[in-house]
Amino acid sequence: MPEEEEVREELFRCPYCNSGFRDKEKLSKHIDRIHLGSGLLEGDARKW
C-alpha cells in the first residue's frame, strides 16, 4: 500500500488572532466584523 501524501492547505492568516481562512474574502470579512467593526473598509467612517 503506497504512503498517503500529507495534504497541506495554505491558509490566509489573520494578523490579529492568527485564525486561518481559505480565501482572502473570508479573511477580510472576519477582520471587518471581529477586529475593526463592520463598515470601515466599505467606506463608512462615521464610527471612526
C-alpha positions in Angstrom: 0.0 0.0 0.0 1.5 3.4 -1.0 2.2 6.0 1.5 -0.5 8.6 1.8 0.7 12.1 1.0 0.1 14.7 3.6 -2.2 17.4 2.2 -1.3 20.8 3.4 -3.6 23.6 2.6 -2.2 27.1 2.6 -4.4 29.4 4.7 -4.6 33.1 4.8 -3.8 34.1 8.5 -5.4 36.9 10.4 -2.7 39.3 11.6 -4.7 40.0 14.8 -5.6 36.5 16.1 -3.9 34.0 13.7 -7.1 32.4 12.6 -6.9 30.6 9.2 -9.1 31.3 6.2 -9.2 29.6 2.8 -9.6 32.8 0.8 -8.9 36.5 1.2 -12.5 37.5 1.1 -13.4 35.4 4.2 -10.3 36.8 5.9 -11.3 40.4 5.0 -14.9 39.9 6.3 -13.5 38.4 9.6 -11.2 41.4 10.1 -14.1 43.8 9.4 -16.5 42.2 11.7 -14.4 41.0 14.6 -11.4 43.3 14.8 -12.3 46.6 13.1 -16.1 46.9 13.2 -18.4 46.4 10.3 -18.4 49.1 7.6 -14.9 50.7 8.0 -13.4 49.0 4.9 -16.6 49.7 2.9 -16.0 53.5 3.3 -18.3 54.1 6.3 -16.2 56.2 8.6 -19.0 57.6 10.8 -17.8 55.4 13.8 -14.2 56.4 13.4 
